[in-house]
Amino acid sequence: MIKLIKILPIILLLQTGIIFGSEKLMLNCGGTQILLNLQERKSYQIENDPLVIGSLEISDHMFLVSFPKSKSRYPVQIKIFRYTGTYEWEHGYGKFGILSPKNHYRSGECFVSEGKKKF
């Protein structure tokens, strides 16, 4: 019941279209801040220096966020389910979506956070 109360605001925002009225959406997924630019179909992992820029695919039930490999980072793929608020995070070198010992997995809940610069 507590989980439902936590994700109900996200569901209501998605169904009423308030989120889609704006072009940016800030999500906190497992402590990681991810900024989604819905119009440009880009994603940003904003806590990193340099800023990590990735792609964004949008479907009726899911955001699919992908960040590329770099010299210091594994490639990352995150599935964020729009109606439940849950996410599935996968990073590593195996193919994503297939159980692989070369990949690491985690899951949890995403929350909408304020997408404004503080300074």
PyMOL commands that set and color helices and strands:
alter all, ss='L'
color gray80, all
select helices_A, chain A and resi 2-16+18-21
alter helices_A, ss='H'
color red, helices_A
select strands_A, chain A and resi 24-29+32-37+42-45+52-58+62-67+76-81+86-92+103-113
alter strands_A, ss='S'
color yellow, strands_A
deselect
rebuild
show_as cartoon
